[in-house]
Each structure stands twice: as C-alpha cells, then as structure tokens.
Amino acid sequence: MDAFTAGLLQRIRATESDLTRARDEGDEFLVEVEQGELDDLRRLAAEHGVEVGASSV
C-alpha cells in the first residue's frame, strides 16, 4: 500500500470516528461538517481506485 492510500484510509477512519462522536454528542453542526468531509474523502478514494471497506457510519 502506498503512502497516499494509507493516508487517505487513515483520514477516512478518523473522520468516521469524529462523525460518530458528533452524533453521540448531538452536535448537529459538527455532524454536517464531518459528513461533508467524509463524503469528499470517499469521493477522492473512488476517483483514485482506493477500496474503502463497508462502514457503519
């Protein structure tokens, strides 16, 4: 796995974690921010052929 792929997957995991935390805390604004970031990261992964595992988020 190259550095780009590893870094992207790490950012996705971190953002998923942050999104879960925001939802648990009831922070609707932060949920929107984190969901937008996650959507962008997943789009970037798809554009570069990076397999992103199924997520519960």
C-alpha positions as CSV (number, residue, x, y, z in Angstrom):
1,M,0.0,0.0,0.0
2,D,1.4,3.4,-1.0
3,A,1.5,6.4,1.3
4,F,-1.4,8.1,-0.5
5,T,-3.7,5.2,0.0
6,A,-2.6,4.6,3.6
7,G,-3.1,8.3,4.4
8,L,-6.4,8.5,2.8
9,L,-7.7,5.4,4.6
10,Q,-6.5,6.8,7.9
11,R,-8.3,10.1,7.3
12,I,-11.5,8.3,6.4
13,R,-11.3,6.2,9.7
14,A,-10.6,9.3,11.7
15,T,-13.4,11.2,10.1
16,E,-15.8,8.3,10.7
17,S,-14.8,8.3,14.3
18,D,-15.3,12.1,14.6
19,L,-18.7,11.8,12.9
20,T,-19.8,9.1,15.3
21,R,-18.7,11.2,18.3
22,A,-20.5,14.3,16.9
23,R,-23.7,12.2,16.5
24,D,-23.4,10.8,20.0
25,E,-23.0,14.3,21.4
26,G,-25.9,15.6,19.5
27,D,-23.8,18.3,17.7
28,E,-25.8,18.7,14.5
29,F,-23.5,21.3,13.1
30,L,-20.4,19.1,13.6
31,V,-22.3,16.2,12.1
32,E,-22.9,18.2,8.9
33,V,-19.2,19.2,8.8
34,E,-17.9,15.7,9.4
35,Q,-20.4,14.1,6.9
36,G,-19.3,16.6,4.2
37,E,-15.6,15.7,4.9
38,L,-16.4,12.0,4.8
39,D,-18.3,12.4,1.5
40,D,-15.3,14.2,0.0
41,L,-12.8,11.7,1.2
42,R,-14.9,8.8,-0.1
43,R,-15.3,10.6,-3.5
44,L,-11.5,11.1,-3.6
45,A,-10.9,7.4,-2.8
46,A,-13.3,6.3,-5.6
47,E,-11.6,8.7,-8.1
48,H,-8.3,7.0,-7.3
49,G,-9.5,3.4,-7.2
50,V,-9.0,3.1,-3.4
51,E,-11.1,0.4,-1.9
52,V,-12.9,1.7,1.2
53,G,-14.4,-1.0,3.4
54,A,-18.0,-1.0,4.4
55,S,-18.7,1.3,7.2
56,S,-21.4,1.5,9.9
57,V,-21.3,5.3,9.6
